[in-house]
Amino acid sequence: MPAEQKPAAKLPAKTDSPGLVDTLRIVGWGVDADSSNDPTYPMRDQSRDQGLTRKWDRPPIQDPGVEILQSIEHIRQPAVVGTSVPPSGLSGMLRRLAFRWSESNWLHWLLLLGADRVNVLEGVVDDLAHARIPNIPAEMGMRSELQFNKKGLAKKAAMTAGIAVLAIGLVAARRRRGRLVDE
Protein backbone atom coordinates (compact mmCIF):
# COMPACT_ATOMS: atom_id res chain seq x y z
CA MET A 1 0.00 0.00 0.00
CA PRO A 2 1.47 3.39 -0.95
CA ALA A 3 2.44 5.69 1.91
CA GLU A 4 0.14 8.52 0.79
CA GLN A 5 -2.99 6.36 1.04
CA LYS A 6 -4.47 5.98 4.50
CA PRO A 7 -6.71 3.07 5.45
CA ALA A 8 -10.41 3.95 5.52
CA ALA A 9 -11.59 5.01 8.95
CA LYS A 10 -13.93 2.56 10.66
CA LEU A 11 -17.44 3.99 10.55
CA PRO A 12 -19.43 3.60 13.75
CA ALA A 13 -22.29 1.15 13.65
CA LYS A 14 -25.77 2.62 13.84
CA THR A 15 -26.15 1.38 17.39
CA ASP A 16 -22.95 3.21 18.38
CA SER A 17 -24.51 6.58 17.54
CA PRO A 18 -25.11 8.73 20.62
CA GLY A 19 -28.26 10.16 18.99
CA LEU A 20 -30.14 6.87 19.04
CA VAL A 21 -32.39 5.97 21.93
CA ASP A 22 -32.55 2.52 23.47
CA THR A 23 -36.28 1.87 23.25
CA LEU A 24 -36.08 -1.11 25.59
CA ARG A 25 -35.38 1.28 28.46
CA ILE A 26 -38.38 3.53 27.78
CA VAL A 27 -41.35 2.52 29.91
CA GLY A 28 -44.41 1.90 27.75
CA TRP A 29 -42.55 1.92 24.43
CA GLY A 30 -44.23 -0.44 21.97
CA VAL A 31 -47.17 -1.07 24.28
CA ASP A 32 -49.44 -1.48 21.25
CA ALA A 33 -47.15 -3.92 19.42
CA ASP A 34 -48.81 -6.99 20.96
CA SER A 35 -52.21 -7.51 19.32
CA SER A 36 -53.41 -9.59 22.28
CA ASN A 37 -52.95 -6.51 24.49
CA ASP A 38 -54.56 -4.07 22.04
CA PRO A 39 -58.18 -3.22 22.92
CA THR A 40 -58.87 -1.94 19.38
CA TYR A 41 -57.51 -5.06 17.67
CA PRO A 42 -60.85 -6.90 17.37
CA MET A 43 -62.24 -3.91 15.48
CA ARG A 44 -59.31 -3.87 13.09
CA ASP A 45 -59.20 -7.66 12.62
CA GLN A 46 -61.34 -8.29 9.55
CA SER A 47 -60.69 -12.05 9.46
CA ARG A 48 -63.59 -12.75 11.84
CA ASP A 49 -65.98 -10.39 10.05
CA GLN A 50 -69.47 -11.87 9.83
CA GLY A 51 -70.30 -9.63 6.91
CA LEU A 52 -71.30 -6.57 8.92
CA THR A 53 -68.68 -4.30 7.40
CA ARG A 54 -68.48 -5.87 3.95
CA LYS A 55 -72.21 -5.59 3.34
CA TRP A 56 -72.55 -2.14 4.87
CA ASP A 57 -74.82 0.21 2.96
CA ARG A 58 -73.82 3.85 2.96
CA PRO A 59 -76.52 6.04 4.55
CA PRO A 60 -78.31 8.44 2.22
CA ILE A 61 -76.47 11.70 1.64
CA GLN A 62 -77.88 14.61 3.64
CA ASP A 63 -79.14 17.53 1.58
CA PRO A 64 -77.52 20.38 3.51
CA GLY A 65 -79.33 23.28 1.87
CA VAL A 66 -76.30 25.50 2.64
CA GLU A 67 -72.75 25.74 1.32
CA ILE A 68 -70.48 23.02 2.71
CA LEU A 69 -66.72 23.44 2.38
CA GLN A 70 -64.93 20.21 1.61
CA SER A 71 -61.28 19.23 1.64
CA ILE A 72 -59.70 18.63 -1.75
CA GLU A 73 -58.46 15.26 -0.45
CA HIS A 74 -61.98 13.81 -0.32
CA ILE A 75 -63.93 12.83 -3.42
CA ARG A 76 -67.35 12.95 -1.80
CA GLN A 77 -69.13 14.65 1.04
CA PRO A 78 -69.74 12.65 4.22
CA ALA A 79 -73.25 11.34 4.88
CA VAL A 80 -73.88 13.90 7.63
CA VAL A 81 -72.56 17.47 7.69
CA GLY A 82 -72.95 20.44 10.01
CA THR A 83 -75.24 23.14 8.67
CA SER A 84 -75.71 25.44 11.66
CA VAL A 85 -73.09 28.02 10.64
CA PRO A 86 -72.54 28.22 6.87
CA PRO A 87 -69.56 30.32 5.72
CA SER A 88 -70.44 33.99 5.33
CA GLY A 89 -68.80 37.40 5.23
CA LEU A 90 -65.06 37.96 5.24
CA SER A 91 -64.47 34.87 7.41
CA GLY A 92 -66.38 32.78 4.84
CA MET A 93 -64.19 34.17 2.05
CA LEU A 94 -61.09 33.20 4.03
CA ARG A 95 -62.47 29.69 4.63
CA ARG A 96 -63.25 29.23 0.92
CA LEU A 97 -59.71 30.35 0.14
CA ALA A 98 -58.28 27.91 2.72
CA PHE A 99 -60.08 24.96 1.13
CA ARG A 100 -58.24 25.55 -2.15
CA TRP A 101 -55.17 24.02 -0.49
CA SER A 102 -54.54 20.57 0.86
CA GLU A 103 -54.90 19.83 4.56
CA SER A 104 -51.18 19.07 4.57
CA ASN A 105 -50.39 22.67 3.64
CA TRP A 106 -49.78 25.04 6.55
CA LEU A 107 -51.47 27.88 4.65
CA HIS A 108 -54.76 25.94 4.78
CA TRP A 109 -54.67 25.87 8.58
CA LEU A 110 -53.39 29.44 9.01
CA LEU A 111 -56.24 30.75 6.87
CA LEU A 112 -58.76 28.75 8.91
CA LEU A 113 -57.29 30.12 12.16
CA GLY A 114 -57.45 33.64 10.75
CA ALA A 115 -61.04 33.07 9.61
CA ASP A 116 -61.97 32.05 13.16
CA ARG A 117 -60.53 35.30 14.54
CA VAL A 118 -62.28 37.36 11.87
CA ASN A 119 -65.54 35.52 12.65
CA VAL A 120 -65.26 36.62 16.29
CA LEU A 121 -64.95 40.26 15.18
CA GLU A 122 -67.88 39.81 12.80
CA GLY A 123 -69.95 38.49 15.70
CA VAL A 124 -69.14 41.52 17.84
CA VAL A 125 -70.00 43.89 14.98
CA ASP A 126 -73.25 41.96 14.37
CA ASP A 127 -74.16 42.24 18.07
CA LEU A 128 -73.51 45.98 18.04
CA ALA A 129 -75.50 46.37 14.79
CA HIS A 130 -78.50 44.75 16.49
CA ALA A 131 -78.13 47.03 19.56
CA ARG A 132 -76.79 44.22 21.76
CA ILE A 133 -73.72 44.80 23.86
CA PRO A 134 -71.60 41.64 23.76
CA ASN A 135 -70.57 40.23 27.12
CA ILE A 136 -66.99 39.59 26.06
CA PRO A 137 -65.65 38.47 29.48
CA ALA A 138 -68.41 35.83 29.77
CA GLU A 139 -67.92 34.69 26.17
CA MET A 140 -64.19 34.30 26.81
CA GLY A 141 -64.84 32.11 29.86
CA MET A 142 -63.73 34.62 32.49
CA ARG A 143 -65.74 32.93 35.26
CA SER A 144 -64.09 29.56 34.58
CA GLU A 145 -60.66 31.20 34.37
CA LEU A 146 -61.28 32.87 37.74
CA GLN A 147 -62.43 29.61 39.28
CA PHE A 148 -59.88 27.18 37.81
CA ASN A 149 -56.89 29.22 36.54
CA LYS A 150 -56.35 32.24 38.78
CA LYS A 151 -52.61 32.35 38.11
CA GLY A 152 -53.11 32.26 34.32
CA LEU A 153 -55.81 34.90 34.53
CA ALA A 154 -53.52 37.15 36.57
CA LYS A 155 -50.78 36.74 33.92
CA LYS A 156 -53.23 37.61 31.13
CA ALA A 157 -54.49 40.66 33.04
CA ALA A 158 -50.92 41.84 33.71
CA MET A 159 -49.95 41.39 30.06
CA THR A 160 -53.06 43.24 28.88
CA ALA A 161 -52.45 46.08 31.33
CA GLY A 162 -48.79 46.30 30.28
CA ILE A 163 -49.67 46.44 26.59
CA ALA A 164 -52.35 49.06 27.27
CA VAL A 165 -49.92 51.24 29.25
CA LEU A 166 -47.30 50.88 26.49
CA ALA A 167 -49.83 51.80 23.78
CA ILE A 168 -51.08 54.83 25.73
CA GLY A 169 -47.48 55.93 26.33
CA LEU A 170 -46.62 55.64 22.63
CA VAL A 171 -49.71 57.64 21.60
CA ALA A 172 -48.96 60.31 24.21
CA ALA A 173 -45.32 60.55 23.07
CA ARG A 174 -46.41 60.97 19.46
CA ARG A 175 -48.80 63.73 20.41
CA ARG A 176 -46.09 65.55 22.36
CA ARG A 177 -43.72 65.30 19.40
CA GLY A 178 -46.47 66.56 17.08
CA ARG A 179 -47.07 69.61 19.30
CA LEU A 180 -43.36 70.39 19.45
CA VAL A 181 -43.09 70.30 15.65
CA ASP A 182 -46.14 72.55 15.22
CA GLU A 183 -44.77 75.21 17.62
C-alpha positions as CSV (number, residue, x, y, z in Angstrom):
1,M,0.0,0.0,0.0
2,P,1.5,3.4,-0.9
3,A,2.4,5.7,1.9
4,E,0.1,8.5,0.8
5,Q,-3.0,6.4,1.0
6,K,-4.5,6.0,4.5
7,P,-6.7,3.1,5.4
8,A,-10.4,3.9,5.5
9,A,-11.6,5.0,8.9
10,K,-13.9,2.6,10.7
11,L,-17.4,4.0,10.5
12,P,-19.4,3.6,13.8
13,A,-22.3,1.2,13.7
14,K,-25.8,2.6,13.8
15,T,-26.1,1.4,17.4
16,D,-23.0,3.2,18.4
17,S,-24.5,6.6,17.5
18,P,-25.1,8.7,20.6
19,G,-28.3,10.2,19.0
20,L,-30.1,6.9,19.0
21,V,-32.4,6.0,21.9
22,D,-32.5,2.5,23.5
23,T,-36.3,1.9,23.2
24,L,-36.1,-1.1,25.6
25,R,-35.4,1.3,28.5
26,I,-38.4,3.5,27.8
27,V,-41.4,2.5,29.9
28,G,-44.4,1.9,27.7
29,W,-42.5,1.9,24.4
30,G,-44.2,-0.4,22.0
31,V,-47.2,-1.1,24.3
32,D,-49.4,-1.5,21.2
33,A,-47.1,-3.9,19.4
34,D,-48.8,-7.0,21.0
35,S,-52.2,-7.5,19.3
36,S,-53.4,-9.6,22.3
37,N,-52.9,-6.5,24.5
38,D,-54.6,-4.1,22.0
39,P,-58.2,-3.2,22.9
40,T,-58.9,-1.9,19.4
41,Y,-57.5,-5.1,17.7
42,P,-60.9,-6.9,17.4
43,M,-62.2,-3.9,15.5
44,R,-59.3,-3.9,13.1
45,D,-59.2,-7.7,12.6
46,Q,-61.3,-8.3,9.5
47,S,-60.7,-12.1,9.5
48,R,-63.6,-12.8,11.8
49,D,-66.0,-10.4,10.0
50,Q,-69.5,-11.9,9.8
51,G,-70.3,-9.6,6.9
52,L,-71.3,-6.6,8.9
53,T,-68.7,-4.3,7.4
54,R,-68.5,-5.9,4.0
55,K,-72.2,-5.6,3.3
56,W,-72.5,-2.1,4.9
57,D,-74.8,0.2,3.0
58,R,-73.8,3.9,3.0
59,P,-76.5,6.0,4.6
60,P,-78.3,8.4,2.2
61,I,-76.5,11.7,1.6
62,Q,-77.9,14.6,3.6
63,D,-79.1,17.5,1.6
64,P,-77.5,20.4,3.5
65,G,-79.3,23.3,1.9
66,V,-76.3,25.5,2.6
67,E,-72.8,25.7,1.3
68,I,-70.5,23.0,2.7
69,L,-66.7,23.4,2.4
70,Q,-64.9,20.2,1.6
71,S,-61.3,19.2,1.6
72,I,-59.7,18.6,-1.7
73,E,-58.5,15.3,-0.4
74,H,-62.0,13.8,-0.3
75,I,-63.9,12.8,-3.4
76,R,-67.3,13.0,-1.8
77,Q,-69.1,14.6,1.0
78,P,-69.7,12.7,4.2
79,A,-73.3,11.3,4.9
80,V,-73.9,13.9,7.6
81,V,-72.6,17.5,7.7
82,G,-72.9,20.4,10.0
83,T,-75.2,23.1,8.7
84,S,-75.7,25.4,11.7
85,V,-73.1,28.0,10.6
86,P,-72.5,28.2,6.9
87,P,-69.6,30.3,5.7
88,S,-70.4,34.0,5.3
89,G,-68.8,37.4,5.2
90,L,-65.1,38.0,5.2
91,S,-64.5,34.9,7.4
92,G,-66.4,32.8,4.8
93,M,-64.2,34.2,2.1
94,L,-61.1,33.2,4.0
95,R,-62.5,29.7,4.6
96,R,-63.2,29.2,0.9
97,L,-59.7,30.4,0.1
98,A,-58.3,27.9,2.7
99,F,-60.1,25.0,1.1
100,R,-58.2,25.5,-2.1
101,W,-55.2,24.0,-0.5
102,S,-54.5,20.6,0.9
103,E,-54.9,19.8,4.6
104,S,-51.2,19.1,4.6
105,N,-50.4,22.7,3.6
106,W,-49.8,25.0,6.6
107,L,-51.5,27.9,4.7
108,H,-54.8,25.9,4.8
109,W,-54.7,25.9,8.6
110,L,-53.4,29.4,9.0
111,L,-56.2,30.8,6.9
112,L,-58.8,28.7,8.9
113,L,-57.3,30.1,12.2
114,G,-57.5,33.6,10.7
115,A,-61.0,33.1,9.6
116,D,-62.0,32.1,13.2
117,R,-60.5,35.3,14.5
118,V,-62.3,37.4,11.9
119,N,-65.5,35.5,12.7
120,V,-65.3,36.6,16.3
121,L,-65.0,40.3,15.2
122,E,-67.9,39.8,12.8
123,G,-70.0,38.5,15.7
124,V,-69.1,41.5,17.8
125,V,-70.0,43.9,15.0
126,D,-73.2,42.0,14.4
127,D,-74.2,42.2,18.1
128,L,-73.5,46.0,18.0
129,A,-75.5,46.4,14.8
130,H,-78.5,44.7,16.5
131,A,-78.1,47.0,19.6
132,R,-76.8,44.2,21.8
133,I,-73.7,44.8,23.9
134,P,-71.6,41.6,23.8
135,N,-70.6,40.2,27.1
136,I,-67.0,39.6,26.1
137,P,-65.7,38.5,29.5
138,A,-68.4,35.8,29.8
139,E,-67.9,34.7,26.2
140,M,-64.2,34.3,26.8
141,G,-64.8,32.1,29.9
142,M,-63.7,34.6,32.5
143,R,-65.7,32.9,35.3
144,S,-64.1,29.6,34.6
145,E,-60.7,31.2,34.4
146,L,-61.3,32.9,37.7
147,Q,-62.4,29.6,39.3
148,F,-59.9,27.2,37.8
149,N,-56.9,29.2,36.5
150,K,-56.4,32.2,38.8
151,K,-52.6,32.3,38.1
152,G,-53.1,32.3,34.3
153,L,-55.8,34.9,34.5
154,A,-53.5,37.1,36.6
155,K,-50.8,36.7,33.9
156,K,-53.2,37.6,31.1
157,A,-54.5,40.7,33.0
158,A,-50.9,41.8,33.7
159,M,-49.9,41.4,30.1
160,T,-53.1,43.2,28.9
161,A,-52.4,46.1,31.3
162,G,-48.8,46.3,30.3
163,I,-49.7,46.4,26.6
164,A,-52.4,49.1,27.3
165,V,-49.9,51.2,29.2
166,L,-47.3,50.9,26.5
167,A,-49.8,51.8,23.8
168,I,-51.1,54.8,25.7
169,G,-47.5,55.9,26.3
170,L,-46.6,55.6,22.6
171,V,-49.7,57.6,21.6
172,A,-49.0,60.3,24.2
173,A,-45.3,60.6,23.1
174,R,-46.4,61.0,19.5
175,R,-48.8,63.7,20.4
176,R,-46.1,65.5,22.4
177,R,-43.7,65.3,19.4
178,G,-46.5,66.6,17.1
179,R,-47.1,69.6,19.3
180,L,-43.4,70.4,19.4
181,V,-43.1,70.3,15.7
182,D,-46.1,72.6,15.2
183,E,-44.8,75.2,17.6
